[in-house]
């Protein structure tokens, strides 16, 4: 009894956010002392979260729309094996944030700000906040558009989404926040069983795509744009910031790196499976229909309802709503964490709303802006998507460079610096990103260079 | 409502301490004596209070930063051209 009181007193001496994290870490400490496969599995289940969450949130409303349009433009071909290639790309990039967070116990924004100075810190934060607000607008477009298929008006769906996101961010401690977010994220898998509702699906054509890598219509500026868009949805700047901060807020340490890596791999796997499922659905059902190379998401859903039925179309719309909602939760959290890290504020989802209101404020304001902007009639969606793409593509190589510099910094990473193969793979990814961005830039200036 | 939340939080805290006591009596360990080490190892510290030294920019890192500056300028120019064509 006395021990319990002493331990309680020791916990009470910690700041409230760290105290709650300490309670979670006590649970991990107890679990580590048990042996056997079942205990090991329970430990893994307690440690996973940030990786799965970031990867599923990456299949956001913009991502779902991009995959759907990719399938409807190019059909079953190049983009199915290309999506499989995205698994190692996403894993290699995001795994680095796990190690960085677990070793330093600091978020990405804080590391850039403090290691490379105010200029690069402010540049990264400004880029992140702008890109996040624009991305949040696309999430709200996805939510309101999806809700329209259930007869809910945009204003009602926007207000409901705002209330849900505000409640999740403000009133839950990290542990509960993560489990509720993961439960919402699980709905992202709704696209996978939908594949079996595709009439006359040619699995041979799916298998052949791995042999032929066929590009319907050949290499064109549209093809480069779609490759870049898919790459952009696979690795986005907010993901680096989100997963590192999430790892820190969850309290992962160097002992948990292996579990963090498994978490990231499982997340990457689900992300790719969902992306391929969407490409197969629209590649089989929409591709080849008149005007399929230039369809909006509501036109794609209309074709799905004609060819697959109302229920699959509604399930697809539900997936779109979920994708927007989970990404809104993750992106607004990444804004709050990054601002808190840059400003040196206490930054944790464990903070009670009254005590940590300034931590929650940047994320919630960005959600409020997005939720309001989406209600403006005739909002230029194409222009908005292009701007998101552009800001992200300018920022991504910069964010990746900082990540690589930090992961090779022996002073802070000690024995956990990048291995040679990790550096080579990361450089190839950055190089590919820069080349694709360059090519895209050239196609903007000379639109007919690739025909 | 606030009281309920506090009760739940306390219950979780109590449950964890009880579990810890049980595990420790089985293993013959005592976290209370090793508390400072636990706090340090688990990173349960306010890192805002611990300064982080600025990195030295030299060698290939200097080159990388110059490449980044040029890349950003080139991309911004391309974006301006691109957007001016849209309007």
Interface residues (C-beta under 8 A of the other chain):
Chain A: X3 X4 X6 X7 X8 X10 X11 X14 X15 X18 X20 X21 X22 X23 X25 X26 X27 X29 X30 X33 X34 X105 X106 X110 X111 X114 X115 X116 X117 X173 X251 X253 X344 X345 X346 X383 X386 X390 X393 X394 X397 X398 X401 X405 X409 X411 X412 X434 X437 X441 X444 X445
Chain B: X9 X12 X13 X14 X16 X17 X18 X19 X20 X21 X23 X27 X29 X31 X32 X35 X38 X39 X41 X42 X43 X44 X45 X46 X47 X48 X51 X52 X53 X54 X55 X57 X61 X64 X68 X71 X72 X74 X75 X76 X78 X79 X81 X82 X85 X86
